Amino acid sequence: MSEYLSAEGLKKLQRELEELKTVSRREIADRLEAAKALGDLSENAEYQEAKEAQSLNEARIQELEEMLRDVVLIQKPTDATTVQIGSTVEVESERGRETFTIVGSEEADPLLGKISNESPLGRAFLGRSARESVAIKTPGGSEAYKILKIR
């Protein structure tokens, strides 16, 4: 499955991957060497913790490499007539006016107004036009949003 990322999000993940491959790997290797120097590895807590850290680090590296292999770079939409991934949408609901930017799931941060294209709200907005109303089913019931502006 493709992962949608902005240029900023892509750079962030590339920096994280580079950090894990260089700095983190080196730190973990140093921890392993120090733990080995303590002797009996079967009862060595420092060694076990370092091995676990190494396993987690390598798993995250693999996850990032797979994600970056399948990345789709989000371009700022040139067509502001319909909501697309990368669009910023101003809406009105019972709670008042809100602004959301539709992003890929890796960059989603609802507290910052960044909602995933895979979320119920994001899916409901995609393909819609300004002045359209959208009803979203939530655990608490249904909520209506009117799209005011797309940019």
Secondary structure, DSSP 8 states (H G I E B T S, - for coil): --EEE-HHHHHHHHHHHHHIIIIIHHHHHHHHHHHHTTS-GGG-HHHHHHHHHHHHHHHHHHHHHHHHHTEEE----S-TTB--TT-EEEEEETTEEEEEEEE-GGG-BGGGTEEETTSHHHHHHTT-BTT-EEEEEETTEEEEEEEEEE-
